Amino acid sequence: MFGENVTDDFLRILDVPFLVRGHEPTVEGFRINHGGKVLTLFSRKGSPYFNRYGAYLALDLSATFDSAWQLEPFIRRI
């Protein structure tokens, strides 16, 4: 668990606009937090968490994005 201040510090150190991370439990595919600065992809569906969807991200890595919100069209629920 981390707050937006930790996210801001981390992004500043890496000199990037946002973070994409993977996680397993209890959200239906993905979640965007901290004002579009963190995209969490929930890659596992079913037991033991019994969420209906997992998700993955498929995009052209040569593209430039300023916010995790811009990635939403590229997220696929499975």
MOPE-V893824 format. One record per pair of residues at least 4 apart in sequence whose C-alpha atoms are under 7 Angstrom apart, sorted by the first residue. I is the first residue (numbers start at 1). J is the second residue. D is the distance in whole Angstrom. If there is no record, write none. Layout:
i = {I:I}
j = {J:J}
d = {D:D}
This chain:
i = {2:3:4:4:5:6:7:8:9:10:11:11:11:11:12:17:17:17:18:18:18:18:19:19:19:20:20:20:21:21:21:22:22:22:22:23:23:23:23:24:24:24:25:25:25:26:26:27:27:28:28:28:28:29:29:29:29:29:29:29:30:30:30:30:31:31:31:32:32:32:32:32:33:33:33:34:36:36:36:37:37:38:39:41:41:42:42:43:43:43:44:45:45:45:45:45:46:46:46:53:53:54:54:55:55:55:55:56:56:56:57:57:57:58:58:59:65:71}
j = {6:7:8:34:9:10:11:12:13:14:15:16:17:18:16:37:66:67:37:38:67:68:37:38:39:38:39:40:39:40:41:40:41:42:43:40:41:42:43:42:43:44:42:44:49:49:51:42:51:51:52:53:54:41:42:43:53:54:55:77:40:41:42:55:39:40:41:36:38:39:40:68:37:38:39:38:67:68:69:67:68:68:68:55:56:54:55:54:55:56:54:50:51:52:53:54:50:51:52:77:78:77:78:75:76:77:78:75:76:77:74:75:76:74:75:74:70:75}
d = {6:7:6:6:6:6:6:6:6:6:6:5:6:6:7:7:6:6:4:6:6:6:6:5:6:6:5:6:6:5:6:6:5:6:7:7:6:5:6:5:6:5:7:7:6:6:6:6:7:6:6:5:6:6:5:7:5:4:5:6:6:5:5:6:6:5:7:6:6:5:6:7:6:5:7:6:5:5:5:6:6:6:6:6:6:5:6:5:5:7:5:6:5:6:5:5:4:5:6:6:6:6:5:7:5:4:6:6:5:7:6:5:6:6:7:6:6:7}
